[in-house]
Amino acid sequence: MGPAGRYIRSSLRRRLFWWFVATIFVTVSAIGCTMGLMSHASGTGWWREYERLQSYVSRELGTSWHDPATRDGKLASAAEVFDVDAELRDVNGNLVSRVGDPCEHPGFKAPVLRDGVRVGDVRACFNHRRHAPYGPLRTVLVLLIAAIVLSAATGKIARRIARPLDELTETVKRIGAGDYSARTKLGCNEPGEIGVVSEAVNDMAAKIEQQLKDQRELLAAVSHELRTPLARVRIISELGRDNGPTQKTWDDIDREVLEMDALVGELLASSRVQFEALNLRDVDVRDAAERAIERAGLPPEKLKLETSAKTIKVDATLLARALANLLENAKKHAGGADQLEVRDEPGKIVFEVHDRGPGLNGDAGRVFEPFQGGTDTRGNGLGLGLALVQRIALAHRGEAFAHNRDGGGAVVGVRLPTLAGA
């Protein structure tokens, strides 16, 4: 491939431009050939008119061949009407009469017949003396204007077609360079597949941006939360080294290790949700609720089962994490859970924790937002537990909810489809 080929192929706009030019040229040529063939086949068109003109000139000049004055007058009149140079010659080729310049390359030639006998020939050509300075220039000018109009039209069409792809390419390059806020402005308003692709690219960039944001927030929150138990473990260790370890020392260390283990568990659960690594299986509803109550250190009387469902198709580990976080949230912000209720709704199972705490302040939906400036809407803390609950619910095609409870306190829970992974 030469430089010209590489130049054209380097841009879709150039390829479209030259394809349009070639298509128009081939189309015009095909139309001209078709019209010529049809005209020749049907015996009509300019060729038949040419034959009629030959017959007319031959007859008119033949009737006055032996009358030089009349014959020359008709020849002069025809030359003036058609703006040509004309001449008559006899059968031997000798010049009989001429109007204008000699006609060396006649564009029109016809035999002159008198009573069916050829007595001479008439020849005609354009008057080059008058048309020579302007004819070629006019032709070149017309062709130049046609080329400019054609180039402008095809260039505009090529740009119109290639512009969305150019913008889409630029957006993808920006995303590849790390600018995940880049978006195309085409969207579904652009017709055809380009609009669909643009919408898909925007959705992809939004999901990548959100995932990276969630990762940064989660890692920052977990690292922040881990510092507290680690600092306490260091203090307990120093006290034990100075005063000697006691049973309380070991109990304090165990408590801090459990807290760190819970934080790491939340990190792992969040990663599984983010990468949609769910292990769905049938889980016994009663057993899952009883285990959550037991692990939270609550008496069995705190569990209220009002469901006829025996099992639910979920990721058992993530469901356990969601229930543990709901109970832990009540413990941190409301002095403990008053009740864990499991009940039915059409096509769904609801797990909700009731408490007798201060209730929700402001927008209840904000309790599921992580990292609200170091506090959530119910008190101190980062609120990562409920943020993870919401993500687990969404991963199972469900939802998380929170609202104030009649008589004081709050209700926080999840609503999962009976076949939560479906």
C-alpha positions in Angstrom: 0.0 0.0 0.0 1.4 3.4 -1.0 1.4 6.7 0.8 -1.9 7.7 -0.8 -3.5 4.4 0.2 -2.3 4.7 3.8 -3.5 8.3 3.9 -7.0 7.4 2.8 -7.3 4.3 5.0 -6.2 6.2 8.1 -9.5 8.0 8.4 -13.0 6.7 8.1 -14.1 10.1 6.9 -11.7 9.9 3.9 -12.7 6.4 3.0 -16.4 7.5 3.0 -15.6 10.6 0.9 -13.8 8.6 -1.8 -16.4 5.9 -1.8 -19.1 8.5 -2.3 -17.2 10.0 -5.2 -16.6 6.7 -6.9 -20.2 5.7 -6.4 -21.5 8.9 -8.0 -19.1 8.6 -10.9 -20.1 5.0 -11.6 -23.8 5.8 -11.2 -23.6 8.7 -13.7 -21.6 6.6 -16.2 -24.1 3.7 -15.9 -27.0 6.0 -16.4 -25.4 7.5 -19.5 -24.6 4.1 -21.0 -28.1 2.9 -20.3 -29.8 5.9 -21.8 -27.5 5.6 -24.9 -28.3 1.9 -25.3 -32.0 2.5 -24.9 -32.0 5.4 -27.4 -30.1 3.3 -30.0 -32.3 0.3 -29.5 -35.6 2.2 -29.8 -34.5 4.2 -32.8 -35.3 7.5 -31.0 -33.3 10.2 -29.4 -30.6 12.5 -30.7 -29.4 10.1 -33.5 -32.8 10.1 -35.1 -33.0 13.8 -34.9 -29.6 14.0 -36.5 -30.8 11.8 -39.4 -33.8 14.0 -39.9 -31.6 17.1 -40.0 -29.4 15.4 -42.7 -32.5 14.6 -44.7 -33.8 18.1 -44.5 -30.6 19.8 -45.4 -30.0 17.4 -48.3 -33.4 18.0 -49.8 -33.4 21.8 -49.4 -29.9 22.2 -51.0 -30.6 19.6 -53.7 -33.7 21.4 -55.0 -31.6 24.6 -55.6 -28.3 23.0 -56.5 -28.4 24.5 -60.1 -29.5 27.9 -58.8 -26.3 29.2 -57.2 -27.9 32.4 -55.7 -30.7 30.5 -54.0 -28.4 27.6 -53.0 -25.8 29.9 -51.4 -28.5 31.9 -49.7 -29.9 28.8 -48.0 -26.4 27.7 -47.0 -25.7 31.2 -45.5 -29.1 31.2 -43.7 -28.5 27.7 -42.2 -25.0 28.7 -41.0 -26.3 31.8 -39.3 -29.2 30.0 -37.6 -27.0 27.2 -36.3 -24.0 29.4 -35.7 -21.6 27.2 -37.7 -19.1 27.4 -40.5 -20.5 25.5 -43.6 -19.3 24.6 -47.1 -20.6 22.7 -50.2 -18.4 20.5 -52.3 -19.3 18.6 -55.5 -19.0 14.8 -56.0 -15.3 15.3 -56.9 -14.6 17.1 -53.6 -14.2 20.5 -55.3 -15.3 23.5 -53.2 -18.6 25.0 -54.5 -19.5 27.4 -51.8 -18.4 28.4 -48.3 -19.7 30.4 -45.4 -17.1 31.3 -42.7 -13.8 29.5 -42.2 -12.7 26.3 -43.8 -14.2 23.3 -42.1 -11.3 20.8 -41.6 -13.0 18.6 -39.0 -16.7 18.7 -39.7 -19.1 17.9 -37.0 -21.9 17.5 -39.4 -21.8 16.0 -42.9 -24.6 15.0 -45.3 -24.9 14.1 -49.0 -26.8 16.5 -51.2 -29.3 14.6 -53.4 -31.3 15.8 -56.4 -33.9 13.5 -57.8 -32.2 10.7 -55.8 -28.8 11.3 -57.3 -25.9 12.6 -55.2 -24.7 15.8 -56.6 -22.4 16.9 -53.7 -21.8 17.1 -49.9 -22.5 19.7 -47.2 -20.2 20.0 -44.3 -20.6 22.1 -41.1 -18.5 22.7 -38.0 -18.6 25.1 -35.0 -17.5 28.6 -35.6 -14.1 28.3 -33.9 -13.4 31.9 -34.5 -16.1 33.0 -32.1 -16.2 30.1 -29.7 -12.6 29.2 -29.3 -11.7 31.7 -26.6 -14.8 30.8 -24.4 -15.8 27.2 -25.2 -13.0 25.3 -23.5 -12.9 27.8 -20.6 -16.7 27.4 -20.1 -16.4 23.6 -20.1 -13.5 23.7 -17.6 -15.4 26.2 -15.4 -18.6 24.0 -15.4 -16.5 20.9 -14.5 -14.7 22.8 -11.8 -17.9 24.0 -10.2 -19.4 20.5 -10.4 -16.3 19.1 -8.7 -16.5 21.7 -5.9 -20.2 21.1 -5.3 -19.7 17.3 -5.4 -16.7 17.5 -3.0 -18.6 19.8 -0.6 -21.7 17.5 -0.6 -19.7 14.2 -0.2 -17.4 15.8 2.5 -20.4 17.0 4.5 -22.1 13.6 4.3 -18.8 11.8 5.3 -18.3 14.1 8.2 -21.9 13.6 9.3 -21.5 9.8 9.3 -18.0 9.8 10.8 -18.5 12.4 13.5 -20.3 10.2 16.0 -17.6 7.5 15.7 -14.9 10.1 16.1 -16.5 11.4 19.3 -17.1 7.8 20.5 -13.4 7.0 19.8 -12.2 10.1 21.7 -14.4 9.1 24.7 -13.1 5.6 24.8 -9.5 6.9 24.7 -10.2 9.1 27.6 -11.6 6.2 29.6 -8.6 4.1 28.7 -6.3 6.9 30.0 -8.1 6.8 33.4 -10.7 9.6 33.0 -13.7 7.5 34.0 -15.9 10.6 34.1 -15.7 10.9 30.3 -19.1 10.4 28.6 -20.3 10.6 25.0 -23.0 13.2 24.2 -24.6 11.0 21.6 -26.7 8.5 23.7 -29.9 7.1 22.4 -30.6 10.3 20.4 -28.1 9.1 17.8 -30.0 6.7 15.4 -29.0 3.1 14.8 -26.3 1.1 16.3 -24.1 4.1 17.1 -26.6 5.3 19.6 -26.7 1.8 21.2 -22.9 1.6 21.4 -22.7 5.1 22.8 -25.2 4.3 25.5 -23.3 1.1 26.4 -20.0 2.9 26.6 -21.6 5.5 29.0 -23.1 2.8 31.1 -19.7 0.9 31.2 -17.8 4.1 32.3 -20.4 4.9 35.0 -20.2 1.4 36.4 -16.3 1.4 36.4 -16.4 4.8 38.1 -18.8 3.7 40.7 -16.9 0.5 41.4 -13.6 2.4 41.8 -15.3 4.9 44.1 -16.8 2.0 46.2 -13.4 0.3 46.4 -11.7 3.5 47.6 -14.4 4.2 50.2 -14.4 0.7 51.5 -10.6 0.4 51.8 -10.4 3.8 53.4 -13.2 2.9 55.9 -11.8 -0.5 56.7 -8.3 0.8 57.2 -9.7 3.6 59.4 -11.8 1.1 61.5 -8.9 -1.3 61.9 -6.7 1.3 63.5 -8.9 1.5 66.6 -8.7 -2.2 67.6 -5.1 -2.4 66.6 -4.3 0.6 68.8 -6.2 -1.0 71.7 -4.4 -4.3 71.2 -1.1 -2.5 71.3 -2.1 -0.8 74.6 -3.3 -4.0 76.1 -0.1 -5.7 75.0 2.1 -3.0 76.6 0.1 -3.2 79.9 0.4 -6.9 80.0 4.1 -6.7 79.4 4.5 -4.2 82.3 2.0 -5.7 84.8 1.9 -9.3 83.6 -1.0 -10.9 81.6 -4.3 -11.6 83.3 -7.5 -13.3 82.2 -8.9 -9.8 81.4 -5.9 -9.1 79.2 -6.7 -12.2 77.1 -10.4 -11.4 77.0 -9.7 -7.9 75.8 -7.4 -9.1 73.1 -10.0 -11.7 72.0 -12.6 -9.0 71.8 -10.4 -6.8 69.6 -9.4 -9.7 67.4 -13.1 -10.5 66.9 -13.8 -6.9 65.9 -11.0 -7.0 63.3 -12.2 -10.3 62.1 -15.7 -8.8 61.6 -14.2 -5.9 59.6 -12.2 -8.3 57.4 -15.4 -10.3 56.9 -17.2 -7.2 55.7 -14.4 -6.5 53.3 -14.5 -10.0 51.8 -18.3 -9.9 51.6 -18.2 -6.6 49.9 -15.7 -7.9 47.4 -17.9 -10.9 46.6 -20.9 -8.6 46.1 -18.9 -6.3 43.9 -17.7 -9.1 41.6 -21.0 -10.9 41.7 -19.4 -14.0 43.1 -22.6 -15.3 44.7 -22.9 -19.0 45.6 -26.7 -19.4 45.5 -28.3 -22.4 47.2 -31.5 -23.2 49.2 -31.1 -21.9 52.7 -33.4 -22.8 55.6 -35.1 -19.6 56.7 -35.7 -20.6 60.3 -32.1 -21.9 60.7 -30.6 -18.7 59.2 -32.6 -16.4 61.5 -31.9 -18.5 64.6 -28.1 -18.5 63.9 -28.2 -14.7 63.5 -29.9 -14.4 66.9 -27.5 -16.8 68.5 -24.4 -15.1 67.0 -25.6 -11.7 68.2 -25.9 -13.0 71.7 -29.7 -12.5 71.9 -32.2 -14.8 73.5 -34.4 -17.0 71.2 -37.5 -15.0 72.3 -36.2 -12.1 70.2 -37.0 -14.0 67.0 -40.5 -13.7 65.5 -41.2 -16.0 62.6 -44.4 -15.3 60.5 -43.5 -17.0 57.3 -44.7 -20.1 55.6 -41.6 -20.4 53.5 -39.2 -23.1 54.4 -36.2 -22.1 52.2 -34.9 -19.2 50.2 -32.4 -19.3 47.4 -29.6 -17.0 48.5 -25.9 -16.9 49.2 -25.8 -18.2 52.8 -22.7 -16.4 53.8 -23.9 -13.0 52.5 -27.4 -13.5 54.1 -25.7 -14.2 57.4 -23.5 -11.1 57.0 -26.6 -8.9 56.3 -28.5 -10.2 59.3 -25.5 -9.8 61.5 -25.0 -6.2 60.3 -28.7 -5.4 60.9 -28.5 -6.7 64.5 -25.1 -5.0 65.1 -26.5 -1.7 63.8 -29.3 -1.9 66.4 -26.8 -2.7 69.1 -24.6 0.2 68.3 -27.3 2.9 67.7 -30.3 1.8 69.7 -29.1 -0.2 72.7 -29.8 -3.5 71.1 -32.5 -5.2 68.9 -36.0 -5.5 70.3 -36.9 -8.1 67.8 -35.9 -9.9 64.6 -39.0 -10.5 62.6 -39.3 -12.7 59.5 -42.5 -12.4 57.5 -44.0 -13.0 54.1 -45.0 -10.6 51.4 -46.3 -11.6 47.9 -43.3 -13.3 46.2 -40.9 -12.1 48.9 -39.5 -12.8 52.4 -38.8 -9.9 54.7 -36.1 -9.9 57.4 -36.4 -6.8 59.7 -34.9 -5.7 63.0 -37.0 -3.6 65.4 -35.4 -1.5 68.1 -36.5 1.0 70.7 -33.7 3.5 70.1 -33.9 7.2 69.1 -35.2 6.5 65.6 -34.1 7.9 62.3 -33.2 11.5 61.8 -33.9 13.1 58.4 -33.9 11.0 55.2 -34.2 7.3 56.2 -32.5 6.3 52.9 -29.2 7.9 54.1 -28.6 5.2 56.7 -27.5 3.0 53.7 -25.0 5.4 52.4 -21.4 4.7 53.5 -19.1 7.3 54.8 -21.4 10.2 55.5 -18.7 12.6 56.9 -17.9 10.2 59.8 -21.5 9.9 61.0 -24.7 8.4 59.9 -28.2 9.7 60.6 -28.5 7.9 63.9 -25.3 8.7 65.7 -21.6 8.2 65.5 -19.9 5.7 63.2 -19.2 5.2 59.6 -22.4 3.3 58.7 -20.6 0.7 56.6 -22.6 -2.2 58.0 -25.9 -1.0 56.5 -24.3 0.1 53.3 -23.1 -3.6 52.9 -26.7 -4.7 53.8 -28.1 -2.7 50.9 -25.5 -4.0 48.4 -26.2 -7.6 49.5 -30.0 -7.0 49.0 -29.5 -5.5 45.6 -27.2 -8.4 44.6 -30.1 -10.8 45.3 -32.5 -8.6 43.3 -34.1 -7.3 46.5 -34.0 -4.1 48.5 -33.1 -2.6 51.9 -35.5 -0.3 53.8 -35.6 1.7 57.0 -38.4 3.7 58.7 -39.3 4.9 62.1 -41.4 2.6 64.3 -44.8 3.5 65.8 -44.2 4.2 69.5 -40.5 5.0 69.1 -37.5 3.3 67.6 -36.8 2.2 64.1 -37.3 -0.7 61.7 -34.4 -1.6 59.4 -34.4 -4.7 57.1 -34.2 -6.3 53.7 -36.8 -7.6 51.4 -35.7 -10.5 49.2 -37.5 -12.4 46.5 -38.5 -16.0 47.4 -36.1 -17.0 44.6 -33.6 -14.2 45.4 -31.1 -15.1 42.8 -33.6 -15.4 40.0 
